[in-house]
Amino acid sequence: MKEYNVITLCGSTRFKEEFLQVQKELTLQGNIVISVGLFGHSGDGEVWREGTKEMLDDMHKRKIDMANEIFVINKNGYIGSSTESEIAYAKSTGKTVRFLEKTEK
């Protein structure tokens, strides 16, 4: 049985098209890709119901736990506070952190 690298995508959900493109590319490269469940900044209004955003943020940390690395969708260099938190969490648990666009971080 083949072992596959597992990658969790992180980044602002305003970049829905980039999430979908990167997910496709990484999958075709032979990775198992874990992504976001909803795109709150791209029209999925359910995210903003009471308690949902907090649940999704916590759930995303569990998705990071399941992965070998994270891939940050940082279009135009943008990294918001939730993504900053996910990057810090991934680093604290020894995960590799890769970025869509070159960054100083």
Buried (B, 14 or more C-beta within 10 A) or exposed (E): EEEEBBBBBBBBBBBBEBBEEBBEEBEEEEBBBBBBEBBBEBEBEEBEEEEBBEEBEEEBBEBBEEBBBBBBBBBEEEBBEBBEBBBEBBEEEEBEBEBBEEEEE
